[in-house]
Amino acid sequence: MEKHTKVYLEYFPSHSGFYHCEICNKQATEIHHIKRRSEFGTKEKHLQDIIENLIALCRSCHQKAHANIFTKDYLTDIHNKNIQMYSTQF
């Protein structure tokens, strides 16, 4: 299991093993880096896999994120709302 996937799954545990796309609510198939890994320099490499930079997406939404149809700002806003909602539950 890749490090970023493990970080996401540990932060948002699922008892069913099913994760929802944070955009459209379909079944998520990928954990996407909001800020691309290549954008991190060697001094910031440790920040690429923090939960604030990881979002669960279905294949269709993942393709839209890579095509910049979903901007980094949009993904960040959605993901931060989900983090806040999750953290207030526990």
N, C-alpha and C positions, 0 to 999 in steps of 0.2 A: 504494500500500500504506500502510495506517495505521501510525503510529509504533509503537504497542504490538505490532502484529503483527510488524513488522520486528525489534523488540527481542527478541521471543520466538524468532523463526526464526534470528536470529543467535546466540542463546545455545544453542539446541538445534538445530543444523543437521541436516537430513535429506537423505541422498543420494538417497532414493527420492521425496521430496516428500510422503511419507505421515506424518502425525502421529497419535499415539494419544491418545485422551481419557485424561486422567490419573486419572479416576475408574473408568471401566468398560472401558477399553482398546479401544473401538470407534474408528472413524476420527473424529478431531477435525475439527470444522468451524468452530470459533470460538476466538478467544483472549479470555478473560474477565478483566476486572479484579476481583480478589478484593475489594478495598476500592473501592467505586464512585467514579468520577471526581468526582462531585458532592460527595463527602465531603472532598475536598482543598481547603483554602483557597488563596488566591493565593500565600501564602508556601511552601506545600508542593506546589504544582502539579507541580513537576518530579519528584516521587516517584511520581506515578500510573502511570508507564510503566516502572518498574524491574522487573526480572525476578521479584523476590520478590512482586510484586503481579499477576503474569500467569500464567494457567493455561489449558492447552489443554483444551477440552471438546467433546463431541459435542453435537448440538442438544438431545437429551433431557436430558442432565446440565446444560446451560446453562440450560434452562428451570427445572430444579429449583434451581439456584443463585439465579436471580432470584426464585423463589417461597420462598426461604429454607428449603427442604427440606434443602439442603446449606448449612450455616452458613459464615460467614467463617472461623471457627476450624477447622472440618473441612477446608475447601478449603486453608487455610494449612498445616495439618499434612500433608496429602497432597502438596502442592506442595513443601514444604520437604524432605520425604523424597526426592522425585524430583530436586531440585536437588543434594542431598548425594550421592545415588547416581550422578548424572551426573558430578559434579565429582571423585569418587574414581576414575572410569574413565579420566580424562585427567590 
